[in-house]
Amino acid sequence: MKNIRQNLLLAAIIIFTAQGLCFAQPAIPRDKIPANTPPEVRSEIEGLYSHDPSERRKAAVNLGEMGVRAVPAIPFLIGILGDEYPILLHTGTDTMESSSPAQESVIALSRTGKPAVEPLIAALKDEDRVVRKNAADALGQIRDSHAIEPLISALHDKELKVRCSAIRALGEIRDVRALEALSSLLSDRKAGVHQTTEEALDKIIGNLKDSGNVEPLIAALNSKENIVRRMAAKAMQGMNDSRLVEPLIASLNDGDELVRENAIKALGKIKDTRAVEPLIALLKNPYPDIRDSIAKALAGMGKPVVQPLIAALNNQNEDIRSNAALILGEIKDSHAVVPLIEALTDKSWLVRYNAAKALGTLRDTIAVESLINCLKDQNSHVRESAAIALEEIGTPSVEHLVVALKDGDLHVRVWAASILGKIKDRHAVVPLIEALGDESWVVRSEAAKALGEIEDDRAVEPLRDALNDKVSNVRDMAEGALQQIKTK
């Protein structure tokens, strides 16, 4: 099918050629070639006026390869910017692509560089829309800042393709002067304009970041366009410049969620303590992505945020207290242990849950008794979080958990047996064997399971006795435990 399409296109070109080989032939006469033009350049300029479009294209290619030596040919190359006669080129055994004299002229003009800028600026006002479009393309490839204002004017061209080429050119030149003019086009919904403008703005703002040019970035952060503010805040990420801190803090209250999120990430990378309190205040934000970004930003600042976060454990807002506990666990500073133990009695189950989780991360043994008390918590999530924390603390928890096997609270005994099995400390074997005689079948079942996980031979006979338990669940657990020990 691909070959058929290419053959049809080739046939169409042949037909057009047969109808008139002078199609799209440039209008500038050969007698205007200056007498002092080098012979090799003159020869190619004359080729630009061939009746054969392939020869015209070839001449443009050759002039492009000459680079700055082709400067005398600039007016003549501009003269064929409207010559878009399609020419098929073989690029492989079965692939073809289209070119034109105008397309190669754009490349040739870009290679002549600065001398072509003023003639191309003049061509932006040509009557032919194709010439205007290709002139903008060439200026974008040359990237000379003198073209900024003319290209900004071309943003109002009546032809859509000319406007899009001017937008792309401004993006390639990457001059901050184009920011405002391009930003105003973001509301244009005509095909390609919005996306092309975004891409151009992204290049300009990215260039500001690379150059360390702070003031224009700050100005962009105050743009009325959401996209520009997002780009500016994103560009500030990784720029360790204290001048950005206050503008970024102001952006934490931006009406656009992505602007806020990018500002948070930028502040997290700058690590300036001025941002700590404003970021903590935002921990009550209803959006999980925003809270996650704040948590990462604060955790990345380390020790300087510990005391403010400890203070936040007493904030009136439940979300702030809860997230402060979670972040303290990530920072792993021992100064947070006692405040987090106190938070285990918070009226909010979510705060208690995160405090237990943080204590598990800190792994400080002074939290063990308080965490065991949390195994009695009325909320199942808190009990589970405390159990996981005790498991993470590991061996230092064993002595207290052995005592907990005889606690009056059923939840505590069940969790104690379960955690001891996960810690796998052999000091727990005898107490767990005794727990096989607990009045609750749930405790007996967890004790049997734990003995299987520890894989100690001393448990074999007691587990065989448990095979006669009146509750099937206990018998099943005992059988599974014996199988684990036997496999070992």
C-alpha positions, 0 to 999 in steps of 0.5 A: 500500500505504501509503494502504491501511494508513493507511485501515485504521488510520483505520477502526479508530479510527472503530470504537473511537470509535463503540463509546464516545467516552469511551474513555481519558477522564481521571478528574480531575473538572472541579470541581477547577479552581481558581477563580483560573485564567485563563479561557483556561487554564480553557477548555483544561483543560476541553477535556482532559475532552472526550468527543472524543479529538481535542479532548483532544489539541487542548487539550493542544497549546494549553496547550503553546503557552502555555508557563509560562502553562499552569502551573495546568494541570499537574495536569490535564495529568498527569491525561491522561498515560495517555490514549494514544488514537491520533489520525491527523494529516495531515502532507502530501498523502498522509502521516499520523502518529499522535499522542495526548492523552498525547503532546501532554501530555508536550510541554506539561508540558516547556514549563511547565518547572520547576514541573512537575518535582515533580508529574512525579516523583510521577507516576513512582510512578503505578499506570498504567505508561503514566503512569510512562513518559510522566512520565519522558519529560517529565522528560527533556525538562525536564532538571532535575537534581532528577529525577536520583534519582527517575529512577535509582529508575525504572531498576528499574521492573518495566515495560521501557518505563518503564525505557527512558524513564528511561534516555533521560531521564537521558541528556538531563539529562546529570548525572554522578550517573547514570553508575554507575547507568546503567553497571550496566545495560549487562549487561541484554540485554533489547530496547533497554536496552543500546543506549539505555543506551549512548546515554545514557552517551555524552551524559553523558560527552560533556557532561563533556568539553564542561564540562572536568569531569576528575575524573568522566571519570577515574573513568569511565576506571576503570569495570568496564564496557569501554564506559564506559572506551572512551567516557571515553578517547575523550572525553579526546581533544582535552582538553589537560589534564595531569591526564589524562596519568597515568590515560591512561598507565595505560589503555595496559595496559587489557584492552580494545583499543579503550580502549587505542587511544582512550587512545593517541589522547588522549595523542597530542593532549595531547602530554605528554612523560611519555607518550613512553616508555610509547608507545614500549614499546607499539610491540611490540603485535601489533595493527596498528591499535594500532601505527598509532595509536602511530606517529601519536601519537608523530609528532605530538609532533615533536622531543621524541620524536626522541632517545627514538626514536633510542635505541629503534633499539637496543632488543632488540625487533625491532618496536620498532626497526622502528617507531621507524625508521618514525616517525623518517622521519615526523618528518623531523628531521635528527638521525635521519639517521646513526642510520638509516644505521646501522640499514641494517645491522640484523640484521632485514630489517624494520628495514632496510626501514623505515630505508631508507624513512625515509631516503627521506623525509628526503632527506639526501644523506649517505645515498646511498652507504649506500642504494646498498649496500642494493641488494645486500641479500639481501632483495628488500623492502629492495632495493626500499625503498632504490631508492625512497629513492634515487629520492626523494632524486633528482638528488643520487643521480645521480652515485653511481648512474652509478658503480653502473652498473658495480658488480660486483653484478648487483642494483646495476646493474639497480636503478641503471639503473631508478632513473636512469630514474625520476629522469630526469636527462640526466646519466645518458644517456651512462652508460645508453647504455654500459649497453646493452652490459652483459653482463647482458640484464637490465641492458641491458633496464633501461637501454633502458627508462630511456633511454625515460623520460628522452626524450633524442634522443642515445639514438635511434641506440644504441636502434636498435642495441639492436633487434638485441639477441639477447634479445627482452626487450631488443629490446622495451624498446628499441622502446618507448623509441624510441616514447616519444622519437618521441612527445615 
